[in-house]
Amino acid sequence: MGRIEAEVGVSVRTLHRYIPTKADIVWCPIDTSFQDLHERLRQIDTETGILEALATTLVDGFEEGREDTETTRARLRLIAATPELHARNSEPFEHWRRQIAQFLAHRLGAGEATWCR
């Protein structure tokens, strides 16, 4: 955190206001990607089949938000090698599962109220 503080030019206190833990630095891009997924699913043409809509949305989202391969590999290695990071992995992906479940419920007519939130 000290290195980040020096690079950014802010105090540790300010840094921790925006990034409470080291884990947040690693997971932040994944934690926020579910919002993009929700928007993409919400905007996809209703005439597009469910599987095609999911495939298109997920692939496009990964392609557009893609960081360089070296950074992605470093992030994944760090997650795999750090118990604190590895233990937290289900939290971000739960957001993804929830977005996909809400999309499916909406498309199948079983949960429009939740989808529109």
N, CA, C and O atoms as a GROMACS GRO file, in nm:
protein
  468
    1MET      N    1   0.083  -0.119   0.000
    1MET     CA    2   0.000   0.000   0.000
    1MET      C    3   0.088   0.125   0.000
    1MET      O    4   0.051   0.227  -0.058
    2GLY      N    5   0.203   0.115   0.065
    2GLY     CA    6   0.296   0.228   0.068
    2GLY      C    7   0.343   0.267  -0.071
    2GLY      O    8   0.356   0.385  -0.102
    3ARG      N    9   0.370   0.166  -0.154
    3ARG     CA   10   0.413   0.194  -0.291
    3ARG      C   11   0.302   0.263  -0.371
    3ARG      O   12   0.328   0.355  -0.448
    4ILE      N   13   0.182   0.217  -0.352
    4ILE     CA   14   0.068   0.278  -0.422
    4ILE      C   15   0.051   0.422  -0.375
    4ILE      O   16   0.030   0.513  -0.454
    5GLU      N   17   0.061   0.441  -0.243
    5GLU     CA   18   0.048   0.575  -0.186
    5GLU      C   19   0.150   0.670  -0.249
    5GLU      O   20   0.116   0.782  -0.287
    6ALA      N   21   0.273   0.624  -0.259
    6ALA     CA   22   0.380   0.708  -0.316
    6ALA      C   23   0.355   0.737  -0.465
    6ALA      O   24   0.374   0.850  -0.509
    7GLU      N   25   0.313   0.636  -0.540
    7GLU     CA   26   0.288   0.654  -0.684
    7GLU      C   27   0.173   0.751  -0.709
    7GLU      O   28   0.181   0.836  -0.798
    8VAL      N   29   0.067   0.738  -0.631
    8VAL     CA   30  -0.053   0.819  -0.652
    8VAL      C   31  -0.038   0.957  -0.589
    8VAL      O   32  -0.099   1.054  -0.634
    9GLY      N   33   0.042   0.965  -0.484
    9GLY     CA   34   0.063   1.093  -0.418
    9GLY      C   35  -0.045   1.129  -0.318
    9GLY      O   36  -0.080   1.246  -0.303
   10VAL      N   37  -0.099   1.029  -0.250
   10VAL     CA   38  -0.200   1.052  -0.147
   10VAL      C   39  -0.154   0.987  -0.017
   10VAL      O   40  -0.063   0.904  -0.017
   11SER      N   41  -0.217   1.024   0.091
   11SER     CA   42  -0.183   0.964   0.220
   11SER      C   43  -0.243   0.824   0.230
   11SER      O   44  -0.334   0.789   0.155
   12VAL      N   45  -0.190   0.746   0.322
   12VAL     CA   46  -0.243   0.610   0.343
   12VAL      C   47  -0.390   0.619   0.383
   12VAL      O   48  -0.472   0.538   0.340
   13ARG      N   49  -0.423   0.717   0.464
   13ARG     CA   50  -0.562   0.735   0.509
   13ARG      C   51  -0.655   0.758   0.389
   13ARG      O   52  -0.761   0.697   0.381
   14THR      N   53  -0.615   0.844   0.298
   14THR     CA   54  -0.695   0.871   0.178
   14THR      C   55  -0.704   0.746   0.092
   14THR      O   56  -0.811   0.712   0.042
   15LEU      N   57  -0.593   0.679   0.074
   15LEU     CA   58  -0.592   0.557  -0.005
   15LEU      C   59  -0.689   0.454   0.052
   15LEU      O   60  -0.764   0.390  -0.022
   16HIS      N   61  -0.687   0.438   0.184
   16HIS     CA   62  -0.777   0.340   0.247
   16HIS      C   63  -0.924   0.384   0.244
   16HIS      O   64  -1.013   0.300   0.258
   17ARG      N   65  -0.948   0.511   0.225
   17ARG     CA   66  -1.086   0.557   0.210
   17ARG      C   67  -1.146   0.501   0.081
   17ARG      O   68  -1.264   0.466   0.076
   18TYR      N   69  -1.063   0.495  -0.023
   18TYR     CA   70  -1.110   0.446  -0.153
   18TYR      C   71  -1.085   0.298  -0.172
   18TYR      O   72  -1.161   0.230  -0.241
   19ILE      N   73  -0.979   0.248  -0.112
   19ILE     CA   74  -0.943   0.106  -0.126
   19ILE      C   75  -0.917   0.052   0.015
   19ILE      O   76  -0.803   0.056   0.062
   20PRO      N   77  -1.021   0.003   0.082
   20PRO     CA   78  -1.008  -0.037   0.222
   20PRO      C   79  -0.905  -0.149   0.248
   20PRO      O   80  -0.837  -0.148   0.351
   21THR      N   81  -0.894  -0.244   0.156
   21THR     CA   82  -0.803  -0.356   0.179
   21THR      C   83  -0.720  -0.384   0.054
   21THR      O   84  -0.754  -0.338  -0.056
   22LYS      N   85  -0.613  -0.459   0.072
   22LYS     CA   86  -0.532  -0.499  -0.043
   22LYS      C   87  -0.615  -0.585  -0.138
   22LYS      O   88  -0.598  -0.580  -0.260
   23ALA      N   89  -0.704  -0.664  -0.081
   23ALA     CA   90  -0.790  -0.751  -0.164
   23ALA      C   91  -0.875  -0.668  -0.259
   23ALA      O   92  -0.903  -0.711  -0.371
   24ASP      N   93  -0.916  -0.550  -0.215
   24ASP     CA   94  -0.998  -0.464  -0.301
   24ASP      C   95  -0.924  -0.419  -0.426
   24ASP      O   96  -0.986  -0.398  -0.531
   25ILE      N   97  -0.793  -0.404  -0.417
   25ILE     CA   98  -0.714  -0.366  -0.533
   25ILE      C   99  -0.721  -0.476  -0.639
   25ILE      O  100  -0.736  -0.448  -0.758
   26VAL      N  101  -0.711  -0.598  -0.595
   26VAL     CA  102  -0.710  -0.712  -0.687
   26VAL      C  103  -0.849  -0.740  -0.742
   26VAL      O  104  -0.864  -0.766  -0.861
   27TRP      N  105  -0.951  -0.735  -0.655
   27TRP     CA  106  -1.086  -0.773  -0.696
   27TRP      C  107  -1.167  -0.659  -0.757
   27TRP      O  108  -1.269  -0.685  -0.821
   28CYS      N  109  -1.126  -0.534  -0.741
   28CYS     CA  110  -1.206  -0.420  -0.786
   28CYS      C  111  -1.254  -0.432  -0.930
   28CYS      O  112  -1.374  -0.412  -0.954
   29PRO      N  113  -1.169  -0.463  -1.028
   29PRO     CA  114  -1.221  -0.472  -1.166
   29PRO      C  115  -1.329  -0.579  -1.182
   29PRO      O  116  -1.420  -0.564  -1.264
   30ILE      N  117  -1.319  -0.685  -1.106
   30ILE     CA  118  -1.418  -0.793  -1.115
   30ILE      C  119  -1.542  -0.754  -1.037
   30ILE      O  120  -1.654  -0.780  -1.082
   31ASP      N  121  -1.524  -0.691  -0.920
   31ASP     CA  122  -1.637  -0.650  -0.837
   31ASP      C  123  -1.731  -0.556  -0.911
   31ASP      O  124  -1.853  -0.564  -0.894
   32THR      N  125  -1.676  -0.468  -0.992
   32THR     CA  126  -1.760  -0.368  -1.059
   32THR      C  127  -1.811  -0.416  -1.196
   32THR      O  128  -1.899  -0.352  -1.254
   33SER      N  129  -1.757  -0.524  -1.247
   33SER     CA  130  -1.796  -0.570  -1.380
   33SER      C  131  -1.939  -0.620  -1.385
   33SER      O  132  -1.999  -0.626  -1.493
   34PHE      N  133  -1.995  -0.658  -1.270
   34PHE     CA  134  -2.134  -0.706  -1.272
   34PHE      C  135  -2.230  -0.594  -1.309
   34PHE      O  136  -2.338  -0.620  -1.364
   35GLN      N  137  -2.193  -0.469  -1.279
   35GLN     CA  138  -2.279  -0.357  -1.317
   35GLN      C  139  -2.284  -0.344  -1.469
   35GLN      O  140  -2.390  -0.318  -1.526
   36ASP      N  141  -2.170  -0.362  -1.532
   36ASP     CA  142  -2.164  -0.359  -1.678
   36ASP      C  143  -2.245  -0.475  -1.736
   36ASP      O  144  -2.318  -0.457  -1.834
   37LEU      N  145  -2.233  -0.591  -1.676
   37LEU     CA  146  -2.310  -0.708  -1.721
   37LEU      C  147  -2.460  -0.679  -1.713
   37LEU      O  148  -2.534  -0.710  -1.807
   38HIS      N  149  -2.503  -0.621  -1.605
   38HIS     CA  150  -2.645  -0.589  -1.588
   38HIS      C  151  -2.693  -0.495  -1.700
   38HIS      O  152  -2.797  -0.517  -1.761
   39GLU      N  153  -2.615  -0.391  -1.726
   39GLU     CA  154  -2.652  -0.295  -1.831
   39GLU      C  155  -2.657  -0.362  -1.968
   39GLU      O  156  -2.749  -0.338  -2.046
   40ARG      N  157  -2.558  -0.444  -1.997
   40ARG     CA  158  -2.555  -0.512  -2.127
   40ARG      C  159  -2.676  -0.605  -2.143
   40ARG      O  160  -2.738  -0.608  -2.249
   41LEU      N  161  -2.708  -0.678  -2.039
   41LEU     CA  162  -2.823  -0.770  -2.046
   41LEU      C  163  -2.954  -0.691  -2.056
   41LEU      O  164  -3.046  -0.733  -2.128
   42ARG      N  165  -2.962  -0.581  -1.987
   42ARG     CA  166  -3.084  -0.499  -1.991
   42ARG      C  167  -3.107  -0.439  -2.129
   42ARG      O  168  -3.221  -0.421  -2.170
   43GLN      N  169  -2.999  -0.407  -2.200
   43GLN     CA  170  -3.011  -0.339  -2.328
   43GLN      C  171  -3.020  -0.433  -2.448
   43GLN      O  172  -3.048  -0.388  -2.559
   44ILE      N  173  -2.997  -0.560  -2.429
   44ILE     CA  174  -2.996  -0.652  -2.544
   44ILE      C  175  -3.138  -0.668  -2.599
   44ILE      O  176  -3.235  -0.670  -2.523
   45ASP      N  177  -3.148  -0.678  -2.727
   45ASP     CA  178  -3.276  -0.691  -2.796
   45ASP      C  179  -3.354  -0.811  -2.741
   45ASP      O  180  -3.301  -0.921  -2.728
   46THR      N  181  -3.481  -0.787  -2.709
   46THR     CA  182  -3.564  -0.894  -2.652
   46THR      C  183  -3.592  -1.006  -2.751
   46THR      O  184  -3.634  -1.115  -2.712
   47GLU      N  185  -3.569  -0.981  -2.879
   47GLU     CA  186  -3.587  -1.085  -2.980
   47GLU      C  187  -3.469  -1.182  -2.986
   47GLU      O  188  -3.480  -1.290  -3.044
   48THR      N  189  -3.358  -1.143  -2.926
   48THR     CA  190  -3.240  -1.230  -2.923
   48THR      C  191  -3.266  -1.344  -2.827
   48THR      O  192  -3.312  -1.322  -2.715
   49GLY      N  193  -3.236  -1.466  -2.869
   49GLY     CA  194  -3.256  -1.583  -2.783
   49GLY      C  195  -3.175  -1.572  -2.655
   49GLY      O  196  -3.074  -1.502  -2.650
   50ILE      N  197  -3.220  -1.643  -2.552
   50ILE     CA  198  -3.157  -1.634  -2.420
   50ILE      C  199  -3.009  -1.674  -2.425
   50ILE      O  200  -2.924  -1.601  -2.374
   51LEU      N  201  -2.979  -1.788  -2.484
   51LEU     CA  202  -2.839  -1.833  -2.487
   51LEU      C  203  -2.752  -1.740  -2.570
   51LEU      O  204  -2.639  -1.709  -2.532
   52GLU      N  205  -2.804  -1.695  -2.682
   52GLU     CA  206  -2.728  -1.602  -2.766
   52GLU      C  207  -2.707  -1.470  -2.692
   52GLU      O  208  -2.599  -1.411  -2.699
   53ALA      N  209  -2.809  -1.424  -2.621
   53ALA     CA  210  -2.798  -1.298  -2.546
   53ALA      C  211  -2.690  -1.310  -2.438
   53ALA      O  212  -2.607  -1.219  -2.422
   54LEU      N  213  -2.690  -1.420  -2.364
   54LEU     CA  214  -2.589  -1.439  -2.260
   54LEU      C  215  -2.449  -1.450  -2.320
   54LEU      O  216  -2.356  -1.386  -2.272
   55ALA      N  217  -2.436  -1.530  -2.425
   55ALA     CA  218  -2.304  -1.549  -2.488
   55ALA      C  219  -2.251  -1.417  -2.542
   55ALA      O  220  -2.136  -1.382  -2.518
   56THR      N  221  -2.333  -1.344  -2.615
   56THR     CA  222  -2.292  -1.217  -2.673
   56THR      C  223  -2.254  -1.117  -2.564
   56THR      O  224  -2.149  -1.053  -2.572
   57THR      N  225  -2.337  -1.106  -2.465
   57THR     CA  226  -2.314  -1.011  -2.357
   57THR      C  227  -2.185  -1.043  -2.281
   57THR      O  228  -2.105  -0.953  -2.255
   58LEU      N  229  -2.165  -1.167  -2.247
   58LEU     CA  230  -2.045  -1.205  -2.172
   58LEU      C  231  -1.919  -1.188  -2.255
   58LEU      O  232  -1.820  -1.132  -2.207
   59VAL      N  233  -1.920  -1.235  -2.377
   59VAL     CA  234  -1.802  -1.224  -2.462
   59VAL      C  235  -1.769  -1.077  -2.489
   59VAL      O  236  -1.654  -1.036  -2.476
   60ASP      N  237  -1.869  -0.999  -2.527
   60ASP     CA  238  -1.846  -0.856  -2.553
   60ASP      C  239  -1.792  -0.785  -2.429
   60ASP      O  240  -1.702  -0.702  -2.438
   61GLY      N  241  -1.848  -0.819  -2.314
   61GLY     CA  242  -1.803  -0.757  -2.189
   61GLY      C  243  -1.658  -0.790  -2.158
   61GLY      O  244  -1.583  -0.702  -2.116
   62PHE      N  245  -1.620  -0.914  -2.178
   62PHE     CA  246  -1.481  -0.953  -2.154
   62PHE      C  247  -1.387  -0.887  -2.254
   62PHE      O  248  -1.278  -0.842  -2.218
   63GLU      N  249  -1.429  -0.880  -2.379
   63GLU     CA  250  -1.344  -0.820  -2.481
   63GLU      C  251  -1.325  -0.671  -2.458
   63GLU      O  252  -1.214  -0.619  -2.471
   64GLU      N  253  -1.433  -0.603  -2.425
   64GLU     CA  254  -1.426  -0.457  -2.409
   64GLU      C  255  -1.351  -0.417  -2.283
   64GLU      O  256  -1.272  -0.322  -2.286
   65GLY      N  257  -1.373  -0.488  -2.173
   65GLY     CA  258  -1.310  -0.450  -2.047
   65GLY      C  259  -1.178  -0.519  -2.023
   65GLY      O  260  -1.124  -0.514  -1.913
   66ARG      N  261  -1.126  -0.582  -2.124
   66ARG     CA  262  -1.007  -0.664  -2.111
   66ARG      C  263  -0.882  -0.582  -2.080
   66ARG      O  264  -0.851  -0.484  -2.146
   67GLU      N  265  -0.812  -0.627  -1.977
   67GLU     CA  266  -0.683  -0.566  -1.949
   67GLU      C  267  -0.577  -0.648  -2.021
   67GLU      O  268  -0.608  -0.754  -2.076
   68ASP      N  269  -0.455  -0.601  -2.023
   68ASP     CA  270  -0.353  -0.676  -2.094
   68ASP      C  271  -0.332  -0.814  -2.031
   68ASP      O  272  -0.356  -0.833  -1.912
   69THR      N  273  -0.290  -0.908  -2.112
   69THR     CA  274  -0.276  -1.047  -2.070
   69THR      C  275  -0.183  -1.062  -1.950
   69THR      O  276  -0.211  -1.140  -1.860
   70GLU      N  277  -0.075  -0.989  -1.949
   70GLU     CA  278   0.021  -0.998  -1.839
   70GLU      C  279  -0.045  -0.958  -1.706
   70GLU      O  280  -0.024  -1.024  -1.604
   71THR      N  281  -0.122  -0.851  -1.707
   71THR     CA  282  -0.190  -0.805  -1.586
   71THR      C  283  -0.294  -0.907  -1.541
   71THR      O  284  -0.305  -0.936  -1.422
   72THR      N  285  -0.371  -0.961  -1.635
   72THR     CA  286  -0.471  -1.062  -1.601
   72THR      C  287  -0.405  -1.183  -1.539
   72THR      O  288  -0.452  -1.233  -1.436
   73ARG      N  289  -0.298  -1.232  -1.599
   73ARG     CA  290  -0.228  -1.350  -1.545
   73ARG      C  291  -0.172  -1.322  -1.406
   73ARG      O  292  -0.180  -1.406  -1.316
   74ALA      N  293  -0.114  -1.203  -1.388
   74ALA     CA  294  -0.060  -1.166  -1.257
   74ALA      C  295  -0.172  -1.161  -1.152
   74ALA      O  296  -0.154  -1.207  -1.040
   75ARG      N  297  -0.287  -1.104  -1.190
   75ARG     CA  298  -0.402  -1.096  -1.100
   75ARG      C  299  -0.448  -1.237  -1.060
   75ARG      O  300  -0.472  -1.263  -0.942
   76LEU      N  301  -0.460  -1.327  -1.156
   76LEU     CA  302  -0.506  -1.463  -1.128
   76LEU      C  303  -0.404  -1.541  -1.043
   76LEU      O  304  -0.443  -1.616  -0.954
   77ARG      N  305  -0.274  -1.522  -1.072
   77ARG     CA  306  -0.171  -1.589  -0.991
   77ARG      C  307  -0.177  -1.540  -0.846
   77ARG      O  308  -0.168  -1.619  -0.753
   78LEU      N  309  -0.193  -1.410  -0.830
   78LEU     CA  310  -0.201  -1.352  -0.696
   78LEU      C  311  -0.323  -1.404  -0.621
   78LEU      O  312  -0.313  -1.437  -0.503
   79ILE      N  313  -0.436  -1.413  -0.688
   79ILE     CA  314  -0.557  -1.466  -0.625
   79ILE      C  315  -0.537  -1.610  -0.583
   79ILE      O  316  -0.573  -1.649  -0.472
   80ALA      N  317  -0.479  -1.690  -0.672
   80ALA     CA  318  -0.458  -1.833  -0.643
   80ALA      C  319  -0.358  -1.855  -0.529
   80ALA      O  320  -0.371  -1.951  -0.454
   81ALA      N  321  -0.260  -1.766  -0.516
   81ALA     CA  322  -0.154  -1.787  -0.418
   81ALA      C  323  -0.179  -1.720  -0.283
   81ALA      O  324  -0.104  -1.743  -0.188
   82THR      N  325  -0.282  -1.637  -0.274
   82THR     CA  326  -0.305  -1.561  -0.151
   82THR      C  327  -0.436  -1.607  -0.087
   82THR      O  328  -0.544  -1.584  -0.142
   83PRO      N  329  -0.427  -1.672   0.030
   83PRO     CA  330  -0.548  -1.724   0.095
   83PRO      C  331  -0.658  -1.619   0.115
   83PRO      O  332  -0.776  -1.649   0.095
   84GLU      N  333  -0.621  -1.497   0.155
   84GLU     CA  334  -0.721  -1.391   0.176
   84GLU      C  335  -0.797  -1.362   0.048
   84GLU      O  336  -0.919  -1.343   0.050
   85LEU      N  337  -0.726  -1.357  -0.064
   85LEU     CA  338  -0.789  -1.328  -0.193
   85LEU      C  339  -0.870  -1.446  -0.243
   85LEU      O  340  -0.980  -1.430  -0.295
   86HIS      N  341  -0.814  -1.564  -0.226
   86HIS     CA  342  -0.881  -1.685  -0.273
   86HIS      C  343  -1.011  -1.708  -0.197
   86HIS      O  344  -1.112  -1.749  -0.255
   87ALA      N  345  -1.010  -1.681  -0.068
   87ALA     CA  346  -1.128  -1.700   0.015
   87ALA      C  347  -1.242  -1.606  -0.024
   87ALA      O  348  -1.359  -1.638  -0.005
   88ARG      N  349  -1.208  -1.492  -0.079
   88ARG     CA  350  -1.309  -1.392  -0.113
   88ARG      C  351  -1.367  -1.411  -0.253
   88ARG      O  352  -1.456  -1.336  -0.292
   89ASN      N  353  -1.320  -1.508  -0.328
   89ASN     CA  354  -1.356  -1.516  -0.470
   89ASN      C  355  -1.504  -1.538  -0.497
   89ASN      O  356  -1.552  -1.499  -0.603
   90SER      N  357  -1.577  -1.599  -0.408
   90SER     CA  358  -1.718  -1.625  -0.439
   90SER      C  359  -1.803  -1.499  -0.430
   90SER      O  360  -1.908  -1.492  -0.494
   91GLU      N  361  -1.761  -1.400  -0.354
   91GLU     CA  362  -1.840  -1.278  -0.339
   91GLU      C  363  -1.860  -1.204  -0.472
   91GLU      O  364  -1.974  -1.174  -0.508
   92PRO      N  365  -1.752  -1.172  -0.545
   92PRO     CA  366  -1.774  -1.103  -0.673
   92PRO      C  367  -1.853  -1.186  -0.773
   92PRO      O  368  -1.937  -1.133  -0.846
   93PHE      N  369  -1.826  -1.315  -0.777
   93PHE     CA  370  -1.895  -1.398  -0.874
   93PHE      C  371  -2.041  -1.421  -0.837
   93PHE      O  372  -2.122  -1.454  -0.924
   94GLU      N  373  -2.076  -1.403  -0.710
   94GLU     CA  374  -2.216  -1.411  -0.670
   94GLU      C  375  -2.296  -1.298  -0.736
   94GLU      O  376  -2.411  -1.318  -0.774
   95HIS      N  377  -2.235  -1.182  -0.750
   95HIS     CA  378  -2.302  -1.071  -0.819
   95HIS      C  379  -2.330  -1.108  -0.964
   95HIS      O  380  -2.438  -1.079  -1.016
   96TRP      N  381  -2.234  -1.174  -1.029
   96TRP     CA  382  -2.254  -1.218  -1.168
   96TRP      C  383  -2.367  -1.319  -1.176
   96TRP      O  384  -2.454  -1.309  -1.262
   97ARG      N  385  -2.365  -1.417  -1.086
   97ARG     CA  386  -2.472  -1.519  -1.086
   97ARG      C  387  -2.608  -1.454  -1.066
   97ARG      O  388  -2.705  -1.492  -1.132
   98ARG      N  389  -2.614  -1.356  -0.976
   98ARG     CA  390  -2.741  -1.288  -0.949
   98ARG      C  391  -2.790  -1.214  -1.073
   98ARG      O  392  -2.910  -1.218  -1.104
   99GLN      N  393  -2.701  -1.145  -1.145
   99GLN     CA  394  -2.741  -1.073  -1.266
   99GLN      C  395  -2.794  -1.169  -1.372
   99GLN      O  396  -2.895  -1.141  -1.436
  100ILE      N  397  -2.727  -1.280  -1.390
  100ILE     CA  398  -2.770  -1.378  -1.490
  100ILE      C  399  -2.903  -1.440  -1.448
  100ILE      O  400  -2.990  -1.459  -1.532
  101ALA      N  401  -2.919  -1.473  -1.320
  101ALA     CA  402  -3.045  -1.531  -1.272
  101ALA      C  403  -3.160  -1.433  -1.290
  101ALA      O  404  -3.270  -1.473  -1.330
  102GLN      N  405  -3.136  -1.305  -1.261
  102GLN     CA  406  -3.242  -1.205  -1.279
  102GLN      C  407  -3.278  -1.188  -1.425
  102GLN      O  408  -3.395  -1.173  -1.460
  103PHE      N  409  -3.177  -1.191  -1.512
  103PHE     CA  410  -3.202  -1.182  -1.655
  103PHE      C  411  -3.289  -1.299  -1.701
  103PHE      O  412  -3.386  -1.280  -1.774
  104LEU      N  413  -3.252  -1.419  -1.659
  104LEU     CA  414  -3.328  -1.538  -1.698
  104LEU      C  415  -3.470  -1.532  -1.644
  104LEU      O  416  -3.565  -1.564  -1.716
  105ALA      N  417  -3.485  -1.491  -1.520
  105ALA     CA  418  -3.619  -1.480  -1.461
  105ALA      C  419  -3.703  -1.380  -1.538
  105ALA      O  420  -3.821  -1.404  -1.564
  106HIS      N  421  -3.643  -1.268  -1.576
  106HIS     CA  422  -3.713  -1.166  -1.653
  106HIS      C  423  -3.756  -1.221  -1.789
  106HIS      O  424  -3.872  -1.207  -1.830
  107ARG      N  425  -3.661  -1.283  -1.859
  107ARG     CA  426  -3.691  -1.336  -1.992
  107ARG      C  427  -3.796  -1.446  -1.989
  107ARG      O  428  -3.872  -1.464  -2.084
  108LEU      N  429  -3.798  -1.522  -1.878
  108LEU     CA  430  -3.894  -1.631  -1.867
  108LEU      C  431  -4.024  -1.587  -1.799
  108LEU      O  432  -4.113  -1.668  -1.776
  109GLY      N  433  -4.033  -1.456  -1.767
  109GLY     CA  434  -4.156  -1.403  -1.709
  109GLY      C  435  -4.174  -1.434  -1.562
  109GLY      O  436  -4.286  -1.435  -1.513
  110ALA      N  437  -4.064  -1.460  -1.490
  110ALA     CA  438  -4.077  -1.499  -1.351
  110ALA      C  439  -4.021  -1.396  -1.253
  110ALA      O  440  -4.022  -1.422  -1.132
  111GLY      N  441  -3.973  -1.282  -1.299
  111GLY     CA  442  -3.914  -1.190  -1.203
  111GLY      C  443  -3.888  -1.052  -1.255
  111GLY      O  444  -3.782  -0.995  -1.230
  112GLU      N  445  -3.981  -0.996  -1.326
  112GLU     CA  446  -3.959  -0.865  -1.388
  112GLU      C  447  -3.933  -0.757  -1.284
  112GLU      O  448  -3.852  -0.668  -1.309
  113ALA      N  449  -3.999  -0.762  -1.169
  113ALA     CA  450  -3.982  -0.658  -1.067
  113ALA      C  451  -3.837  -0.652  -1.018
  113ALA      O  452  -3.784  -0.543  -0.999
  114THR      N  453  -3.774  -0.766  -0.999
  114THR     CA  454  -3.635  -0.766  -0.953
  114THR      C  455  -3.542  -0.716  -1.062
  114THR      O  456  -3.444  -0.647  -1.033
  115TRP      N  457  -3.570  -0.749  -1.186
  115TRP     CA  458  -3.482  -0.713  -1.296
  115TRP      C  459  -3.475  -0.562  -1.317
  115TRP      O  460  -3.370  -0.508  -1.351
  116CYS      N  461  -3.587  -0.496  -1.297
  116CYS     CA  462  -3.594  -0.354  -1.328
  116CYS      C  463  -3.528  -0.265  -1.223
  116CYS      O  464  -3.514  -0.145  -1.245
  117ARG      N  465  -3.486  -0.321  -1.111
  117ARG     CA  466  -3.421  -0.239  -1.007
  117ARG      C  467  -3.294  -0.180  -1.054
  117ARG      O  468  -3.228  -0.108  -0.978
   0.00000   0.00000   0.00000
